[in-house]
């Protein structure tokens, strides 16, 4: 039975665009003919499936057409053409879309790395160094894939277009050139370091400024610091994800910080002043008479810095009424008198 485009990429029919993109990138690395010779047909199948499923309009058409009463396309997929324009569908899948992709090359993969920061550093900001393993342009050939003193040459099969026309009955379909695998050029003398791939695995260290106010899971984008692209295409981006260690003092709620503040029964009942620790130091807080256990009192502008603009959150003092575990005889008498008075 012919495989659907979803099966070609190994995703479900309800897969998100992010899941489709992730599956495509993984498969390209696995079956690219430059690194795994003999996978040309599988490579074509993956590329063709991604061309359709990565485009919302084409994907909608494909989902509508289904798998019945159609014709076989490269890779074994079957389409029901219905009332759609065949030239538009095939042109988008195997012609214009493929040619445009080869003109701009293949953008490098995005990379994500985690960095741990203390709660205190997350509030004030910190500069740190992050080591990242990346596929970067080969230091010997500078990404061309050709040995020093040589250069890639125009593919004689496709004259540099990266595509060739093949006859399919009434249709002429544009497919990736079998000789250059759609790159438009060939390397006759491969680089001895990267073996013609143009990239090599290296560890690179980046200095990253962690802004004040980051939360656990905040993603910081470093544009163009991801993996190197193919065919002169731009590099991907690097995403630094912050993992903030929990505080022993504060509970974070957005930009607000909650702190537990013990007060005596007398202070809660009669009112008074208590000292509250904030990230900027201790402050005096007025406790109104009749304050109940668990009540939150707000200290404005002493919380975490806001990442979305200027200003800070607040410190929320949660009142915890202390009940003495032991009382003296005099204290007991006074409490009994108070109980009777209430």
ZIMOZI-V289324 format. One record per residue. N is the residue number from 0. RES is the residue in three letters. SS is DSSP state (A for helix, B for strand, O for the rest). PHI is phi as a letter, one per 40 degrees, with the letter a starting at -180 (NA if undefined). PSI is psi in degrees with one decimal (* if undefined). Layout:
[[N;RES;SS;PHI;PSI] [N;RES;SS;PHI;PSI]]
This chain:
[[0;UNK;O;NA;136.1] [1;UNK;O;c;142.1] [2;UNK;O;c;145.5] [3;UNK;O;c;168.1] [4;UNK;A;c;-34.8] [5;UNK;A;c;-41.4] [6;UNK;A;c;-33.9] [7;UNK;A;c;-35.2] [8;UNK;A;c;-8.0] [9;UNK;O;g;34.3] [10;UNK;O;b;164.1] [11;UNK;O;c;164.7] [12;UNK;O;c;-23.0] [13;UNK;O;c;11.6] [14;UNK;O;c;143.1] [15;UNK;O;c;166.6] [16;UNK;A;c;-35.3] [17;UNK;A;c;-40.5] [18;UNK;A;c;-38.3] [19;UNK;A;c;-44.3] [20;UNK;A;c;-41.4] [21;UNK;A;c;-43.8] [22;UNK;A;c;-40.5] [23;UNK;A;c;-47.5] [24;UNK;A;c;-38.5] [25;UNK;A;c;-44.4] [26;UNK;A;c;-37.8] [27;UNK;A;d;-41.8] [28;UNK;A;c;-33.4] [29;UNK;A;c;-36.7] [30;UNK;A;b;4.6] [31;UNK;O;c;128.4] [32;UNK;O;c;-25.3] [33;UNK;O;c;-31.8] [34;UNK;O;b;-19.5] [35;UNK;O;b;77.9] [36;UNK;O;d;144.7] [37;UNK;O;g;-4.1] [38;UNK;O;b;24.1] [39;UNK;A;d;-46.2] [40;UNK;A;c;-41.0] [41;UNK;A;c;-37.6] [42;UNK;A;c;-43.4] [43;UNK;A;c;-41.9] [44;UNK;A;c;-44.5] [45;UNK;A;c;-44.0] [46;UNK;A;c;-44.6] [47;UNK;A;c;-42.1] [48;UNK;A;c;-42.0] [49;UNK;A;c;-36.0] [50;UNK;A;d;-38.7] [51;UNK;A;c;-51.5] [52;UNK;A;c;-21.1] [53;UNK;O;c;-13.2] [54;UNK;O;b;115.9] [55;UNK;A;d;-40.2] [56;UNK;A;c;-45.7] [57;UNK;A;c;-38.0] [58;UNK;A;c;-40.0] [59;UNK;A;c;-41.2] [60;UNK;A;c;-43.2] [61;UNK;A;c;-44.6] [62;UNK;A;c;-34.8] [63;UNK;A;c;-38.6] [64;UNK;A;c;-33.2] [65;UNK;O;g;-153.7] [66;UNK;O;b;14.0] [67;UNK;O;b;153.8] [68;UNK;O;f;38.9] [69;UNK;O;b;-167.9] [70;UNK;B;b;151.2] [71;UNK;B;c;136.9] [72;UNK;O;b;169.5] [73;UNK;A;d;138.1] [74;UNK;A;g;-3.5] [75;UNK;A;g;1.6] [76;UNK;O;c;141.7] [77;UNK;B;b;136.2] [78;UNK;B;b;142.8] [79;UNK;O;c;108.0] [80;UNK;O;c;-28.0] [81;UNK;O;f;-132.4] [82;UNK;O;b;16.0] [83;UNK;O;c;159.0] [84;UNK;O;c;110.4] [85;UNK;A;c;-38.5] [86;UNK;A;c;-37.9] [87;UNK;A;c;-41.3] [88;UNK;A;c;-52.3] [89;UNK;A;c;-34.5] [90;UNK;A;c;-40.6] [91;UNK;A;c;-37.5] [92;UNK;A;c;-46.3] [93;UNK;A;b;-8.8] [94;UNK;A;b;-91.5] [95;UNK;A;d;-44.5] [96;UNK;A;c;-42.6] [97;UNK;A;c;-41.4] [98;UNK;A;c;-41.6] [99;UNK;A;c;-38.5] [100;UNK;A;c;-40.0] [101;UNK;A;c;-31.5] [102;UNK;A;c;-35.6] [103;UNK;A;b;-2.4] [104;UNK;O;g;-165.1] [105;UNK;B;b;119.0] [106;UNK;O;c;145.3] [107;UNK;O;c;157.3] [108;UNK;O;c;146.0] [109;UNK;O;c;151.4] [110;UNK;B;b;141.4] [111;UNK;B;b;133.4] [112;UNK;B;b;146.6] [113;UNK;B;b;147.1] [114;UNK;B;b;134.1] [115;UNK;B;c;134.2] [116;UNK;B;b;149.7] [117;UNK;O;c;162.4] [118;UNK;A;c;-40.6] [119;UNK;A;c;-42.6] [120;UNK;A;c;-32.0] [121;UNK;A;c;-31.7] [122;UNK;A;c;-36.7] [123;UNK;A;b;-13.8] [124;UNK;O;g;151.1] [125;UNK;B;a;154.2] [126;UNK;B;b;130.4] [127;UNK;B;b;162.9] [128;UNK;B;b;130.3] [129;UNK;B;b;119.8] [130;UNK;B;c;134.7] [131;UNK;B;b;131.6] [132;UNK;B;c;123.6] [133;UNK;B;b;154.9] [134;UNK;B;c;105.9] [135;UNK;B;b;166.0] [136;UNK;B;d;133.9] [137;UNK;O;d;133.3] [138;UNK;O;c;-17.0] [139;UNK;O;c;-49.7] [140;UNK;O;b;-1.9] [141;UNK;O;f;31.2] [142;UNK;O;g;-3.7] [143;UNK;O;c;-25.3] [144;UNK;O;g;-8.0] [145;UNK;B;c;148.8] [146;UNK;O;c;151.6] [147;UNK;O;d;136.4] [148;UNK;O;g;-6.3] [149;UNK;O;b;175.1] [150;UNK;O;a;155.3] [151;UNK;O;c;147.1] [152;UNK;B;b;156.3] [153;UNK;B;c;133.4] [154;UNK;O;c;124.7] [155;UNK;O;c;-18.5] [156;UNK;O;c;-42.4] [157;UNK;O;b;1.2] [158;UNK;O;f;32.5] [159;UNK;O;g;-2.8] [160;UNK;O;c;-24.3] [161;UNK;O;g;-6.3] [162;UNK;B;b;155.2] [163;UNK;B;b;150.7] [164;UNK;B;c;133.1] [165;UNK;B;b;142.6] [166;UNK;B;c;131.0] [167;UNK;B;b;71.3] [168;UNK;O;g;-114.9] [169;UNK;O;c;-10.8] [170;UNK;B;b;149.3] [171;UNK;B;b;112.9] [172;UNK;B;b;139.0] [173;UNK;B;c;125.5] [174;UNK;B;b;159.5] [175;UNK;B;d;139.1] [176;UNK;O;c;127.9] [177;UNK;O;c;-19.6] [178;UNK;O;c;-46.2] [179;UNK;O;b;1.0] [180;UNK;O;f;34.4] [181;UNK;O;g;1.9] [182;UNK;O;c;-21.7] [183;UNK;O;g;-8.9] [184;UNK;B;a;160.3] [185;UNK;B;b;152.0] [186;UNK;O;b;109.8] [187;UNK;O;c;-31.6] [188;UNK;O;b;95.4] [189;UNK;B;c;150.4] [190;UNK;O;c;133.5] [191;UNK;O;c;-19.0] [192;UNK;O;c;-50.1] [193;UNK;O;b;-1.0] [194;UNK;O;f;34.1] [195;UNK;O;g;-5.7] [196;UNK;O;c;-27.9] [197;UNK;O;g;-3.8] [198;UNK;B;b;157.5] [199;UNK;B;a;153.0] [200;UNK;B;c;122.9] [201;UNK;B;a;157.9] [202;UNK;B;c;126.8] [203;UNK;B;b;143.8] [204;UNK;B;b;128.7] [205;UNK;B;b;140.2] [206;UNK;B;c;122.5] [207;UNK;B;b;131.7] [208;UNK;B;c;112.9] [209;UNK;B;c;113.5] [210;UNK;O;c;152.6] [211;UNK;O;c;135.2] [212;UNK;O;g;4.8] [213;UNK;O;c;148.5] [214;UNK;O;b;170.4] [215;UNK;O;c;122.3] [216;UNK;O;g;-1.4] [217;UNK;O;c;133.1] [218;UNK;B;b;125.0] [219;UNK;B;b;123.7] [220;UNK;B;c;128.4] [221;UNK;B;b;99.9] [222;UNK;O;c;132.8] [223;UNK;O;g;9.9] [224;UNK;O;b;12.9] [225;UNK;O;c;-151.9] [226;UNK;O;c;152.6] [227;UNK;O;c;148.9] [228;UNK;O;c;170.5] [229;UNK;B;b;149.6] [230;UNK;O;g;34.7] [231;UNK;O;g;4.0] [232;UNK;O;c;157.3] [233;UNK;O;c;158.7] [234;UNK;O;c;160.3] [235;UNK;O;c;-173.7] [236;UNK;O;b;157.0] [237;UNK;B;b;129.2] [238;UNK;B;b;119.7] [239;UNK;B;c;118.0] [240;UNK;B;b;123.7] [241;UNK;B;c;134.1] [242;UNK;B;b;105.5] [243;UNK;B;c;126.9] [244;UNK;O;c;140.0] [245;UNK;O;c;151.6] [246;UNK;O;c;147.5] [247;UNK;O;c;-9.9] [248;UNK;O;b;-42.2] [249;UNK;B;b;150.2] [250;UNK;B;b;126.4] [251;UNK;B;c;133.8] [252;UNK;B;b;91.8] [253;UNK;O;g;-120.5] [254;UNK;O;c;-0.9] [255;UNK;B;c;150.4] [256;UNK;B;b;126.7] [257;UNK;B;c;130.3] [258;UNK;B;b;140.0] [259;UNK;B;c;129.5] [260;UNK;B;b;108.4] [261;UNK;B;c;136.6] [262;UNK;B;b;155.5] [263;UNK;B;c;161.4] [264;UNK;A;c;-39.8] [265;UNK;A;c;-42.3] [266;UNK;A;c;-41.3] [267;UNK;A;c;-37.5] [268;UNK;A;c;-43.4] [269;UNK;A;c;-17.8] [270;UNK;O;g;159.7] [271;UNK;B;i;-164.4] [272;UNK;B;b;137.0] [273;UNK;B;b;160.3] [274;UNK;B;c;131.3] [275;UNK;B;b;131.1] [276;UNK;B;c;131.1] [277;UNK;B;b;165.5] [278;UNK;O;d;-20.2] [279;UNK;O;b;8.9] [280;UNK;B;h;175.3] [281;UNK;B;c;144.3] [282;UNK;B;b;156.1] [283;UNK;B;c;135.1] [284;UNK;B;b;129.7] [285;UNK;B;c;125.7] [286;UNK;B;b;116.0] [287;UNK;O;c;149.2] [288;UNK;O;c;142.5] [289;UNK;O;g;17.2] [290;UNK;O;c;131.0] [291;UNK;O;c;158.1] [292;UNK;O;c;133.1] [293;UNK;O;g;-6.9] [294;UNK;O;c;141.2] [295;UNK;B;c;124.8] [296;UNK;B;b;133.2] [297;UNK;B;c;133.0] [298;UNK;B;b;106.1] [299;UNK;O;c;142.1] [300;UNK;O;g;16.7] [301;UNK;O;b;14.0] [302;UNK;O;c;-148.8] [303;UNK;O;c;146.4] [304;UNK;B;c;146.4] [305;UNK;O;c;131.5] [306;UNK;O;c;-20.6] [307;UNK;O;c;-4.9] [308;UNK;O;i;-164.2] [309;UNK;O;c;167.6] [310;UNK;O;g;174.0] [311;UNK;B;b;163.9] [312;UNK;O;c;-167.0] [313;UNK;O;b;162.0] [314;UNK;B;c;127.3] [315;UNK;B;b;111.3] [316;UNK;B;c;112.8] [317;UNK;B;c;116.1] [318;UNK;B;c;127.8] [319;UNK;B;b;111.7] [320;UNK;B;c;122.8] [321;UNK;B;c;128.8] [322;UNK;O;b;119.2] [323;UNK;O;c;136.0] [324;UNK;O;c;-29.3] [325;UNK;O;b;140.7] [326;UNK;O;b;147.6] [327;UNK;O;c;170.4] [328;UNK;A;c;-42.0] [329;UNK;A;c;-42.9] [330;UNK;A;c;-38.7] [331;UNK;A;c;-44.3] [332;UNK;A;c;-41.6] [333;UNK;A;c;-38.9] [334;UNK;A;c;-37.4] [335;UNK;A;c;-37.6] [336;UNK;A;c;-40.7] [337;UNK;A;c;-39.9] [338;UNK;A;c;-41.0] [339;UNK;A;c;-35.3] [340;UNK;A;c;-30.8] [341;UNK;O;c;*]]
